[in-house]
Amino acid sequence: MISERIFDVTKDGNKIICYKIESQNGFVEILNYGGIIRSLVIPDKDGKATDVVIGFDSIQEYIDYHGSYFGALIGRCANRIAFGRFTLNGKEYQLAINNRENHLHGGIKGYESYIWDVDEYDPNGNALVLHLFDPDMRENYPGNVNVTVTYSFTDDNELTIDYKAVSDKDTVFNPTNHSYFNLNGAGSGTIYNHYLEIYADYFTPINSSCLPTGEIKEVTPAISFKSGKALADGLICKADDPDIVAGGGYDCNYVLGHNGEMKLAATAIGDISGIKMHVYTTQPGIQLYSGNFMKDNITGKDGKTYGYRHAFCLETQFAPDSINHPTWDSPLLKANQPCHYITKYVFPSYINKQ
């Protein structure tokens, strides 16, 4: 079932609505501001309700921490574009530089900073549909783009994010969601002992600006999660690996090669809670970010405290700067040709056995 409440009011008087999709086992809360996933509550191995994403109790806190993109939808283009430049149909476009010398997550004001329209919904249903009109040359991206994102949450603890878009001009479109997960519960401490598997043989190495070097390489021992290991294995034991040094931790894109098919990309397990999360996607890459730039002593929901590496992200998307690498999977959205991407975060229930 779906319900709504006024979450907060912005300084300029806009009401921010929180939508709650409840299942038999838990719930997810979504804000119309930025399409933010504020809460995701599921049972742990003992049946205890556990909120596994970082969030806040006021809209101003989300605004204050804008550069961390907590829980938000990201667009028009997730991740980095080198020097903020790309060329389409012979024309060069210069975007805002907002991350060292590069463009990041759609610019100064990306999808995370807008109030999205919400369709009427069935109170007894499990799907919430959000819309955003992204006009031509906003943040200097070409094309009027209509974006639809549908969130659904089932009794099987399956959170689906369904992205659709259509543009009237050729443009770049690379959406993701930037939720920060701690499967032991938000505010429970570091994620060092979380177990992780990522089903990828290749990755895109980065330079000191966290920008791809242009290579696609076989995963190195430090970067590989094919056989599964704790996050601490790389963050502590292999902290001198060049790609971990460059990102200040894991800030790494893994090449999935899904060719638009829905496949399992990653599995994570909280070492204390036992909560398991499978990530499925049709998108060609997944970015592991280990909370490298999280600040200490952040006060979150219900007075919980978040800190350095207290959460991680698994962002499904096209590779960073892929618009400038013609041989890579391309985030090019052709005029009047709709695109459709799906990502699922699935939490197997202990009640139904794993």
N, C-alpha and C positions, 0 to 999 in steps of 0.2 A: 504494500500500500504506500501511497505518497501523501505527505502533508507538507504544509509550508508555514513559515513564521517570519516576522520581521527580525532579521539578524542585527541590523544596525542602520544608522543613517550617516551618510557622508557629510563632510563639512559644508558642501554646497546643496545639501537637502535631498539627495537621492536615497531612496529606500533600498537597502540591500536585503534580498530575500534569501532565506536558507530553505532548501527543499530536502526533505528526508525521505529516502526510499527504504522501507523496511521489508525484511524477509523474515522467515521463521527463525533464523539463527542470528541475525544482526541487522545492521543498517549502514547506509552511506549518506552523508550530508554534502550537498552541493550548493555553492553560492552562485547567484546570477552574476556577481562581480567576478570576471575572469574565468568563469566556469570552474571555480576552485573546488577541489575535493577537500572539505574541511575535516571530516571525520570518516573513518572506515572501521566499523566495529564488528568483530567476529569472535567466535569462541576459541580459547586456547585448548591445550591438551586436557585440561581439567574442566573444561566447560565455562571458564571465566570469560566474560565479555572483555575484549581487549581492543583498544583503539590503536591501529597500526600506522597512522599517518600523523605527521606534524601539522598543527593548526593553531588558530588564535581565537580569542574571544571578542575581538573588535575589528572593524574594517580598517581603522587607522594603523593597527599593527601590521596588517598585510601591506598597506601602503608604505609604511616605514621600512619594511624589509623587502621592498619591491625587487631589488637586485638578486634576491635568492629565489624568487618565483615559487614560493611555497604552495604546492597543490594545484597550480594554475594551468590552464590551457596556454599553449605557446604557438605563436604564428606572427606574421605570415610565414616566416621561415625559422624553424628551430635550429639551435646551435650556431656555429660561426660561419661567416662569409669573409674571406681574406680581404683586408683593407676596405671592406664594405662595397666591393665592386663586382659586377657581373655584366655580361653582354648578352642581349637577346635580339635576334633579327637585325644584327648590325649596329644596334644602339647600346651604348654603355650607360649603366645606371649606377649612381653613387648613393649609397645608403649611409645612415648615421654610423659613426664610429663610437661604440659604447662599451668596448671590451679591449683594453690596450689599443692596438692599431686596427682592430677588427670590429665587425658588426655581429651582434649576438641577439638571438631570440626575438627577432622582429624589430629591434630598434629601441628608441627612447620610450615609446609607448606602444607596446605590442598587445596581443590579445588578452594578456593577463590584466590589463588596466582598463578594460571596457566592461560596461554593464550589458550583458547579453539578453536578447529577447527570449522568452520562454513560451512554448506552445501550451495551449490548454492540455491538461493531462487527465487520465483516468485515475481517480483517487484509489481505486482498487488495483491499479496496474503496477508495473515495475520499471517504466521507462520515462525519462525526462528528456525533452528535445529542446536544445538551445540553438539560437540563430544569431549570426553577426553579419552585418553588411560592412565589408572592408573596401572603401572606395579607392578609385584610381589615384595613384600617386601618394596615398597615405604612406608615410615613412619612405616615400620615393619608390615604392613598388608599382609596376604598371598593372592596370586592369582593375575593373570593378569585380570583386569576388564576393559571392554569397556562400557563407560557411554554415554548415549544420553539424552539430555534435550531439549525439544521443548517448546518454548514460543509462544503463540498465543494471539492475542488481537482482539476482535470483535466489531462491531458497537453497540452491546448491553452492552458495557463497561465490558466485561468479559475477565480477564487475566487468562490464563491457563498455568500451569507449569506441563509438562508431563515428568516423569523420567523413563528411562529404563536402565537396566544394565544386563550384563552377565559376569561370571567369569569362569576361567578354574580350580579353586580350591574352596573349601568351604571357605567363608570369611564373614566379617561383611559388610553390606551395609545399610546405614541409611541416605538418602539425605534430605536436606531441602533448603529453601531459607531464607536468613536473612535480608529481607527488614525491615526498620524502618518506620513506618507509623505515620503521623500526618494528620488526616482527615480535619483539618482546614487549612491545607497548611504547607508544610515544612518551618520552621522558624517563625511560628506564635505564639510560646510560648509553655507552658506545655500542657500535655495531661490529666491533672487531671479531667477535666470536660467531657472528652469523655465518652459516654455511651457504655457499653459492655455487651453482653450476650455470655456465653459459655455453650453449651448444653452437659454437662457432670455431672454425679452423683458422680464420683470418681476422685481422684488425687493421685499422689505419693509424700508423705511428704519427706522433705529433712532435712539433718543435716547442721551443720555450714559450711561445704564445698560445699553446694548446691548439694550434692549427695543424691540420694534416700536412705531412711532408709531400704528399702526392703518391706515396707508395701504398700498396696493399700487401701486407706481409703475413706469413704464418705466425700464429700466436706464439710468443716466447714463454718460457716457464713462469715468469713473473706475471704475465698478462693472462695466461691461459686459465680458464675455469672448466675446461672440457671434462675433467675427471672429478671436479668438485673439490673445494677447500674452503677454509675460513678466510674471511677478508683480511685478517691479520697477517696471513701468509705473505701477502704482497705489501700491505701497508707498514708492516714492521719488519718482517724477515727479509723481504726483498726491496726495501725502501730505496735502495741505491740504483734500481733499474732505471735506465734513461727515460722511459715513457712514464714511469711513476714519478720521477723527479720533475719532469716537464709539467705534469698535471698537478703536482703537489699532493699526489695520491692517485687513485683511479679517476680519470676523466677521459674514458677510453671508449671509442666506437668499435663495436664488433660487427663484422660483415656476416649477415645471415644467409643471403642468397635465396630468399623465400620465393622470388618470382611471383609475388602477389598471392601466394597460397597461405592459408592459416596454418602455422606450425608452432611447435613449442620452441621458445627462444631461451628461456632461463627458468631456473628453480632456485628459490631461497628458503632457508629455514631459520627461525629464531631459536637460538640454543637453549634459552630458558623456557619460553612459552611452548615450543614445539610447533608453532604455527608454520605451515608450509604455504608458499606462494608460487604458483606456476604462472609464467608470462607467455601468452600466445600472441602472435601478431602476423599480419600480412605485410608489414613494412620491412624494408630490406636491411635494417640495422637496429642495433640496440646500444645505447650509451650507458655505461656504468659510471656513476658519479658517487664518490664516497664521502660527501659532505666536507670536502677539503677546506672550504671557505666559511663554514658555519662558525659563528661566534659563540663564545661561552656565555652562560648565564642569560639565555633568552627565556623569557617567561611566556609560556604557551597556554593552551587550554587548561582550565581547571587548576591553574597555578603550577602546572608541571614545568620543569626546567629543562631546556634543551641546550646542547653544547657542541663543541668541536667533534665531528664524526659521530654524532648521535643518530644519524639517519643516512640512508643511501637512496639513490634514484636509479631506476631502470627505465630509461626513456626510449621508446620505440620511435624510429625516425629514419630519414635518409642520412647518409654520412655528412659530417661537417664539410662545408665548402663544396659539396658535390655538384652544385651548379657550375663550378669552374673546372670540373674534371669530366670531360665528355665521355670517357670510357666507363664511368661509374654509373650505378643506378641513379636516374635523374629525377630531381624534384620539379622538373618543368611541368607546368599545368598549361596545356594547350587551350587556346580560345574555344569556348563552347563545347569542350569535351570534359564532362564531369569526372572527377576522381573519387575514389572510395577506399578508405583504409580502416582496418579494425584491429583493436588490441583488447586482449582479455587478461585480467588478473584473477586467477582462480585459486581459491583457498579450500583445499579438500577438508571435509568435515571429519573430525574424530568420531562424531556420532554415527556416521555412515561408514566408518572405517576407510583408511587410505589405501 
